[in-house]
């Protein structure tokens, strides 16, 4: 396999000059800088654009599909979805998109207000309204729901190691029993279009707490809506995520399933980081763990020991 070139400020500047028709003498053009030091394929272009470079051919397929998918999603949701002003290949077979920048900070910087929760509810209900056939025609893949019981078992072992490191009270995971996980299994026929990569960095929030946009739709799939509820729990906190999902029309089962997916995931991710199996920001992983373990009223009135399934 041919090694993909490494983007540099000079190569990015040359590409952007040709796209924006600025700096025709080879000396001008907007300021370019990587979004973060560890993301060499995503660059801020001035104050109004972001350039996203696919690092390999698989990512290029997702980038090209995202261009069409965003146009399908945009009419259904009340928040901004980035618009591409240019796209093509930045190297042989490797795609790029030059997108408008959605103004605002992130959910890791700003708390989501009550009105912002309504924005998130509009996002979730809008995604559910997107026709499955339309997204399948674009090549959006289907993903089977994860086993909450298998994830619970992994999280129990991870929590014990976190407890030994004085990072977490492992007894908190005892709230979710094996029968409880079975009650929260995904139901047949509930697959919808999901972002499937909601993180604080992908949720654009303004200083007043409104949700202004959702970034990076390359991981979108037809699958379990609880995955997006889980993503929002880690990004905004469990109470905000569950309130938004309830406002969007989701009942107790997907809300609680999303909550517990998030709780198990964050316990496992923090353990993997502390034991050297995964990278990432340790403060952010700890913050996400705290967010998803915020108590919600719904779990206080739900008995996981009952044999009858949740409505």
N, C-alpha and C positions, 0 to 999 in steps of 0.2 A: 504494500500500500504506500502511495506517495505521501511523504510528510507534508502536512499543511503548513503554509508559511505562518510566521508569527507576526501579527499586526504591530506596526510601530506608529508613532505619532506622525512621521513623515508619510508613510503609506496611506494612513487614514486621511491625512490632510489632502493628499493628491486625489484620492477617490472623492472626497467631499467637494473639492473645488470643481471637479467635472460634473457633479450632480447639481450643485447649487449655482454654478456659473459665477462663482466669486473668485476674486484673485486671479484674473486671467493672465497677469504678468508673472505668475508663479510665486509671488511673494505674499499675497494677501490671503483672505479666507477667514472663516471663523476659528475661534479657539477650539482645540480638541483636547480631550483628556479622558483617560479610562474612568469608568464609573467608580470602581474600586481597584486597588492594586492587584487583587487576586482574580479580577475578571477582565482579562486582556482582550476579550472579544466583544465587549460592550463599552461604547464610548459616548460621552456627552459631546454634542456638536453645538458650540455656542450655548445660548440659553433656551433655544426653541426646538432642538432636535436631539434624537438619540440614534446612534448607528449600532445595529446588532449584526455581528458577523458570525455565521455558522462555522463551527470549528471542524465539522466533518460532514460526510454525505447524509448520514441519518438525520443530523440536525437540520441540514438543508431541506430535506423532505418536510420536516415539521414546520420550518419557516415558511415554505411556499404554501403549505396547507393553511397555516395561520392567516395568511393574507386573505384568502377566500372566506375562512371561517369568521374572521372579525366583521366582514361585511354582512354576514348572516346574523350575527349576534347583535350588532349595533342597534337595530330598530326595536329590540325586545327589552333592553335594559336601560335604566334611568341614569347610569353613570357612563363616563367617557370610556371608550375603547380606542386605543391609539390608531391613528390613520397613517398609512404609508405614503410618503411623498416621492419615494423612489425605491426600486428594488431591482435586483439582478444578481450577478455573480461577482464576488470580489477576488476570487481565484478560481481556476478551472473546477467546475462542479460544486463550488461552495457559495451558498446564497448569502445575500445581505438584504436587510431592509433598513431604510432611513425613515424613521417615524417622527411624527410630531410629539413633543414632550408634553405630558399631562401635568399642568402646574399643581404644586402642592408638595407636602411631605409624605411620610409613610405612616402606616399604623404602628410602626416601631417608635415613631417620634411623637405622634399625637394620639390622644384618646378619641374614640369614636363617640359622638354625642347621640342623644335619643333620635334626632333627625337623621344622623348618620346610620343608625340601626335601620331606619326605614329605607334608606338608600340600599343597604345590604339586603333587606327583604325584597326590594324590587329586583336586585340582581338575581337572587335565588329563584324567585317566581318567574322572572324573564327567561332564565336558562331552561326552566321546566317547560316553557311555552315554545321553545325552538323545536321544530319538527324533526323527529328522529330520522326520517327518511332523507331529509335535506342534508343533515350532517353526515349520514352514512355515504351519501353520494359524493361528498368531499373527501372521503377516505378517513374520516375520524374513526379510530378503532373502538371496539367494545372491550371493556375490562370487567372481569367477573368480580363480584364483591369479595372482600377479604374475610377470612374466618376470624371473628372476634374471639372465639375460644382459643385458637392457636396463638393469636396475638396476646391474649390475657396471660397464657402460660409463660410466654417469653418475657412479658413485663414483670411477672411475679419474681422470676429469677433475677432479672435486672434490678428490680427494686431492692432485693436483698443485698446486692452488691453496693447499691447507692446508700443503703442504710449503714453498711459497714464503713463507708466513707463519710458518714455523717452528713449526707446530702439530702436524705429523704426518709420519711417514716413509711416503711414497707407495709405497715398495717393498713394504710389507706387503700391499698389495692384489694383488701379483703372485702370491700364494699361490693365488688363485682365478683360474684360466684360463677361457677360453671353453669348452673341453671339460669342465672341472670344473663350470661352471655348468649345462651341459647334463645332466650326470649328476645334478644336484640339482634338476632340474625336478620340479614337483609331479606326482604320479601320479594318473591318472583314478580316480574313485570313492572318494577319500579325504576328501571334504568332511565336516566335523563342525561342531557348534556351537562357535563361538569367541567369546571376549570381545572381541577385535579392538581393544582399547584399553588393554592392560595397560601401566601405567607405575608408577614407584615410588609415586606419589601414590595410586594405586588399589589397592595391595597393603598391607593393614593388618598390621603386624608388632608384636608385643609386645616388651618389653625383653629377654625370654629367647630371642628369635629365632623364636618360633612365628608362623606365618601365621594370623591370626585372622579375616580377612575379605577380600572382594574387592568394591570399590565400582564404581559407574557402569557399568551394563550397556546403556546406550543405543546403543552402537556395535556390539552383538553381531550377528554374521552367520553364515550357513552357508558355510564356506569352508575355507581352507588352515590346518591345525593348526599349521604352522610359524610362522604369524604370532604366535600366543600364545607359542611358544617364543622367538621374537625379542623380544617384549615383555618376557618374564621375563629374558632376557639383559641388556637395558638396565636393568631394574629391580633385579636381584639379582646380576648378573655371569654370564658365560658358564658357568663350571663348575657353579654351582648350578642354572642353568636346564637344562643338558644332563643333569645327574644326575637332576633331577626328571622330565624328559621320558622318560629311559631307564627310570626306576622306574615310570612310567605305562604302559610298554609300547611306546614309540615306538622305532623302529630308527635306524640311522645316518643314513639319507637325510633324514627330517624334522628330526632333531636338527641335522645340519650345514646343511641348508637354512635353518633358523631362525637359526642362528649367523651365516650369511653375509647373510641379509636384514638382521639387526640391524647388522652391521658396515657394510654399504653405506649403510643408512639414517642411521646416526649420522655418518658422514663427510659425507654430503650435507647433513644438517640443520645441522651445525656450520659448514660452508662458507656455507650460505644465511644463517645468522645473522651471520657475520663480514662478509659482503658486503652486508648490509642488506636482504635479501629476506625475512627471517623474524624474528619476535620470540622471546622466551623468555629463560630464565636461562642466561647464558654459562657460569657455573660448573657448572650441572647438565648442560649439553650436553657439556662436557669430561669430567665424571664418567661420563656414559653411554658416551662414546667409550672411555674407559679400561676400563670394565666389560666391554664386548662384545669387546675385544681381549685379554682375559685368556686365556691358552692353555688348551686342554683336551687330555686324552689322546687322545680320539677322532680329532682331526685329525692327530695325530702318526703314527697308524697307517693313515691313509687316503691313497691315492695318487690325486690328481686327474688324473694324466696318462693313466691307463688308459682304454681305450675301453669296457671292460665296465661296465655300469651297477652302481651300488651295490645291495646286497640290500635 
